[in-house]
Amino acid sequence: MGLFDTVELYDDVHLPEYPEGIAPAEDVDWQTKGIDRPTMTTFQITVDGHLLEEEWHTEAVPPEDRPYASRDDVNEEDLRYMAGSLNRVHDGWIERDDYHGRFKIKHSFENLETLVTYQVTLTHGQLEGFERRR
């Protein structure tokens, strides 16, 4: 499994050979491991073809608001005590005009027997196109 990033696509995106009868491509959270080193961040490809990267910071979540920390059978030495201890807060988007290359985006749809994969090509942060790989 491992770490991955999420890629969000602009509304009404046209992906070549996109399967019929499944969620619209812009409603899918596409996964990639091909932009930098995966850090569970979110990227967007905008309608004008720019690559954006989410900026965020984390804030501490008090123990009483965590899923396990307030349970009687969990103490501070229990690993579950720390579950949910940080919350990611969105700070905005930065344009990645430095990205030059190709990466794959993938999604597994329940009603399809195969992973849907596209190769994305960008030149200096500008979308050149999508190519169906699988």
N, C-alpha and C positions, 0 to 999 in steps of 0.2 A: 504494500500500500504506500507508505511514505508520504512525504510532503508534496504538495502541488500548489499551484496558483489557480485562481478562477479568472476566466475571461468572459466579459459581458459584451454582447454585440448590439449594435444600434438597431432601432426599430425598422422593420421592413427590409432587413438585410436579405440579400439574395445569395444563397449558398448553392453552387452548382451540384446537381444530382441529389438534392436534399430529399430524404424519404417522405412520402406522402402519409398523411394520417397520424402524424405525431405532433408534439408541441412545436409552435413556431420557433425558429432558431433564436430569435431575440429573447424568448422566455426561458431559454436553457442556460444553466450555469455550466459553461464549458470548462474543462480542466486542461491544464498544461504543466509541463515540467521544463519547457523549452525557453522561457524568458529568464535570463539570469539564473540564479540558484533559487529554487522554490522556497517560499517563506510564508505560504498561506495568505498571500495578499491578493488583491483584486485588481485586474486591469480592465480597461474598456477600450473598445474600438469604436470611435465616434462615427456619426453619419458622414462627416467630411474626411474620414479615413485616418484620423490621428490616433496614436496609441497613448493612453493615459494610464497612470499608475496611482492607486489610492495612497494617500498619506494618512497615517493614523498614529495614535498613541494609546497606551493602556492606562486604566485607572483601577485602583484596588477596590474589590468588592468586600464589604464587611461580612464577617462569618455568618451572621444571622440571615443574610441574603443568598448564601451559597447552598447548593443542593444537598450537601451531606454534613456540613460543619455543625449544624444545630441538632443533629441526631444524637440520641443518648449513647448509641453504640460506637460513635466515632469521636476520638480525642485528637489533640493536636499532633500526636506522633503518627497518626494514621494518614496514609497518602491521600485518602478520599477527602480529608479535611481541606486540602488545598484546591480541590476541584472547583472550578468556577471562581477562583480568587482574583482573576483579572478580567476586565471588560474592555474590549476594543472600542475606541471612539474615533469616528471618522473626522478627519481634519480638512479634507479637500482632495483635489486631484492635481497631479503634475504631468505635464506633457513630456513624453519620452521620445523626443526628436533625435536622441542619440542611438535608438535601437535600429540596427541594420542587419537584416537576416531573415531566417525562416524559423518557424516553430509550429508544432502540431497542437490542435485543440481536439479534445475527445469528449464524448458523452455516451453513456450506456442507457438505452431506452428499454423499458420493460418489455414492450411488445415486439422488439426486434431481436434477432438472434446474433447480431453482430454489433461491435462497437463502431459508432459513427465517428470518423476521423477526417479532419481537414488540415491541410498545410496552409499556413498563413505566411505571406511574403510582405515584408515591410522594407522600405528604403528610407533611411534616416527618419524613422518614426511615422512614415506615410504609407498607408495601405496600398499595395500593388495588386493584391488579389487573394482569392481562396481557391484551393484545389482539393477536390475530394480524393482521399487516399484509401479509404475503406468504408 
